[in-house]
Amino acid sequence: GFAYNTWWLENSENNNNIRTAAFESFKALAELEQIIYALHYDQNAVDGSPRKAWVQVGLVNDLSVIVSDEVSHEADKLLQLWQQNWPSVATDKSVVDALIRQIDLTRAAIKNTLLSLN
């Protein structure tokens, strides 16, 4: 009984950490999406500051290792896509579309992980 109770408590704590990181990731992804839209569609360099976006991309990438390997993989792809294309966000809709698509894939990976928790 003691061993099961210990396992259950550890599992519950691990799931709680995953959920917390997942929800924070959702918030950071939403903020990143807003920044991208502000920069591209509104040409607003204040609300659409690439520096703000770098922070959000970094936060998602950091939190992703707590959530799951799948999320970490998608967050790495988002980071790489951002690194390669951030100077073009203001002017290139295809870059915006690719970033939003990768944000959506990262969200989907987070949802899959949450659904798989006990």
TAKARA-V833148 format. One record per run of one state. SS is the DSSP state (a for helix, b for strand, c for the rest). FROM is the first residue (numbers start at 0). TO is the last residue. If there is no record, write none. Layout:
BEGIN
{{SS;FROM;TO} {SS;FROM;TO}}
END
This chain:
BEGIN
{{c;0;0} {a;1;39} {c;40;48} {a;49;66} {c;67;67} {a;68;87} {c;88;91} {a;92;115} {c;116;117}}
END
